[in-house]
């Protein structure tokens, strides 16, 4: 996006995506981002016997909390994704019970393929580990663009303790609705940077949110980027077109009426300028013999000399040409 000349006026991320949002806002460099994301993933995983689980419920958070109040064991609302989707997290038995109750209420459910119950107390040990070992600076000293957190949707200010923030972030609820609402107040167009279109779909279900485009809903789907660029351009955005078409084969535009689809090279016109009042120019241009400027005509003797010289030079070629032509005739 930066190469195309497109720079954000505000950034935010969902769960793990918040690490990338901090990177784009200038909180740390790319190497730190990669190391930090790898450490976070390893810290949040758990052994199979201790791991919790997560599930998606096609309902709002109020309905989800009502369902969770009816189950035994530890289970909480982990992600408030949209009015139509809430993620719950906790003990496996409690999540299974919540799924059963939701189905009884004709609420669509989906058990998520995750290694633990993220954004809950089930990853408390990971939070403590990250606070003590995260490879990031302790204090956020600089931001190049306004940054919003997915914990509560509020804007992040410089001076916060980064290690404390991210330790708290892994056990805190994700309030994506608040994040989108507060970012919408700062911008008029959102872009889902990365693969997939999950976040774009969630944004579209949040009332009064701005338009959100995915950049690659499916691997190799260039049409998503092109759709975004078209929308961005017609709404006044500036794009570095040379970067978009860099390393592509670009052909000059030729109107259909001027295109030649089938052409015999032998039927092309000769690009030779001839003065028909001075036919000797033909011999000069084709054979290469020079004439004096004062010479206006060729007499018979000169023509005989000229042809004799030509046959001496090109006689063998003409013999081969005639021989080939004779062999192609049907009566030979």
N, C-alpha and C positions, 0 to 999 in steps of 0.2 A: 504494500500500500504506500509506503514511504517513497519507493522508487517511482511510483505513478504520480507523486506529488500530492497525495492525500494524507492529511494529518488530522488526528482526532482532536476535538475540543474538550472531550471528557472520556474517561475509561472506567471500566468496571468488569468484574469477572464472577462467575458462578463457581463456588467451592474451589477446586483446584485452579480454575481459571483466574482466581484472584491473584495467584502468584504471578501469572503472566501480566495481569493488569498493573501490578506494582512495577514489574520490569519495564513495561511500556511507558510508565510515568517517570522512569528514571531512578527508581529506588535502589537498583543494583544492576550489574551487567549480565550478559547472556550466560557466561560460565557459571556465575553464582546461581542463576535461575535453574539451570539444568541440574546442578549438584543438589540444590535445595529440594527440587521436585522429586528427585530420586530418593533422597533421604526421607522425605515426607511419606512417600509411598511405602517404603520399607518399614517405617515406624508404625504406620497405621494398620498394617496387616497383622493377623493374629493366627495362632494355631487353631486347627479345625475344631478342637473341643471347647475352646474359649470364645470363638468368634460369634458375634451376633449376626443379625440379618436386617435387610431393608426391603421395603415394598412400596410400590406406587399405587395410590388410590385416586380414582377419577372423581374427586370431590374437593370442596373447599376445606380450609383448615378447621372451621367450626365443626363440620360434619366429621372430620378425621379425629378431632379431640373427643367428640362424643363417642365414637367407636372405641377409642383407646380407653375411655373411662369404664368400659365394660369388660376389659380383659385383666387377667391376673399376670403379674410380673412386670418387668421394666420395659416400657415402650413410650416413645415420645414422637412429636412432630419434628422431623429433621429439616425438611425443605418445604417452604411455602412457595411453590413454583408458579402457580397461577390459580385463578378461581376454579379451574377445572382439574388441577393436579396438586396433590400433597404427598410428600414422601414421609414415611414413618420408619423409625429405626429403633432397635432394641434387642432383647432376648429373642431367640428363635421361636420359643414356645409362644411368647406374647405376640410376636408378629404373625405367626400362623393363625392364632386365635382371632386377631384383628382382621385378617384376610377372610376368614370364615364368616364373621359378622358382616363385613362389607358386602360379600357376595349375597348374603341373605337380604340385603337392602338394595340389590340389583346395581351395586357399584362395581365398576370394572376395576380389577386389581392385577398387579404384576409383581411377582417376587423378583427382586433385582439380583443379578449375578455379581455380587460384591464379596470381598474377602472379610468384611467386618461391618459392624454397625457404626458407620461414620456419622459425624456430627451428633455424637451422644457421649455419655460417660463411659461407654465401652472402649473408647479410644483415649481415655484419660492418661494412660501411661505414655502414649505417643505424644500427647501434648507436653508432658513433663520433659520427655526426651528432646523434643524440638526446642523448648525454651532454653535448655542447657547446651545444645549442640548444633543448632541451626547455623549454617555457614553464611550468615548475613550480619550486617552491622547492627549494633544494639539500637541506635537511634536513627529515625528517618530524618535526614537533614535537608533533602531537596526533592522537589517534584516539578517536572516539566509541563505537566498538564493536570487539571483537576481529576481526582481519583475518588471513587465511591466504593464502599465495602459491601459485600454481600451478607455480612452479619446482621446489619440493621438498615442498610441502605443509605447510611449517612456518609458525608464527605470526610475523607481522611485528611488530617492536618499534619504538617511537619512537626517533629518533636516527639512523636509517639515512640514507644519502645517496640521495635519491629519483632523481636523474638517473643515478647509477651503477646503481641497482637496475633501472630500466627499460631502460637500455642493455644490461645483462646479460640481461634478460628476453627480448628479441627473438631472441637467439642461443642461449638455453638450452632444454633439453628441458622439455616440459610433463608433469608427473607428476600427472595428474588423479586417479588412484587414491589416492595419498597425500593429496591435498587433501581428497577426499571422506571418507576414513577419519578424518582428524584433525578435520574439521568435525563428523562424526557423533558424536564424543566430546563435543562441546559443545552439540549440539542434537538434537531428536527429529523434526524436519520440515524439509525443504528446499523451496525454491521457485525455479524457473527464471524469472527476471525477463527478459522480452523475448519476441520472436517465436520460434516453433519449439519443438520438444520433443527436440532432439538430446541436450542435457545430461541431461534427465530419463531418456532411454533408457539413456544410459551409466551413470548412477547406479544404475538398476535392475539392471544386470549386475554391479555390484561387490558381493561378498559382505559381509554384515553392515552394509550402508549403510542409512540411514533412508529413509523414504518421500520422494520428490521429485515435486512437481507442476509442470507447465508452466502458465503463465498465459494463453498464447494459442498453441496448437499450430499453428493456421491463422489467417490474417487474419480478424478479425471473429467468431472462435469464442468466444462468451461462456461456453459451458458449462464451459470449462477453469477460468476464474476462479470460477465458481459451485461447481464440484466441490472446489476447494481450500478455499474459504470454508466449505463444509459440513463438510469434514474437520476444519478448524481449529476450527470452532465446537463440534462435538460432542466434541472432545478438550480443551475448556476454554478456548479462545481467546476474547477479547473483540473484538467488531466494532462499529464505528460504523454501525449500520444506516441512520441518516438520511443518511449520505454515500453509501451504496450505492444508495439509491433517490432520491437528489437529482435534481431536474429530470425525474423520471418521472411519468407519469399514474398515480396510485394511487387505485383505487376502493374504497369502503367494502365490506366483506364482507356479502353478503346470502345467507342460507341458501336452498337451492334451493326449499324449500317455500314461501318467502315471495316468490319472484320472480314478476313479472307479465310474461308474454311478449307477449300481445296484449290490448289494453284499448281499449274504446270510451269516449272521454271523456264521451259522453252518458249512459253507464250508471253513472257515478260517483255516489255519494251526495252530497246537498247538505250542506255543513258549516254548517247553520243550526240554531240551538237555538230550538225553538218550544214555547211553552206552549199546548197544545191547548185549554185552558180559556179562553184569551184569543186567539182567532183573529185579532183585529185586528193582532197582532204581525206577521203575514205581510205585510200592507199596509205597515206601518211599515218593515220590513226591505227589501222589494223595491222599493217606490216611493220611499221616503225622506220621506214626509209624516210630520210629527210630530204626536202627540196629547198631550193634557194627561194628566198622571198620574192625574187623577181620572176620566178618560173610560174607561168599561168596555165600551161598545158603540157601534156606529155605526148611526144611524137611516137610513131610506130617503133622506131629503133630503140628508144628509151624504154618503151613498154616491153619489148622483147627481152631486153637486158634485165629488166625488173622481174619478169616472170621466170626467166632462167635462174636468177639468183634465188628466187622463192622456192622453185622446185628442187634446187640443189639442197636447200636447207630442210624442206618439208616433204621431199619426195617419198622417203621411206614410210613416213606416217600416212601419207595419202594412199600409198600402195596397200598398206595393212587395212586401211579403212574401206577401200574399194573391194578388197578380197573378202572382208567380213560381210559387206553388203551383198556381194554376189552369192555367198554361201547361204544367205537367208532367203534368196529368191526361190520360189517353188519349182521353177523349170531347170534348176541346176542340181 
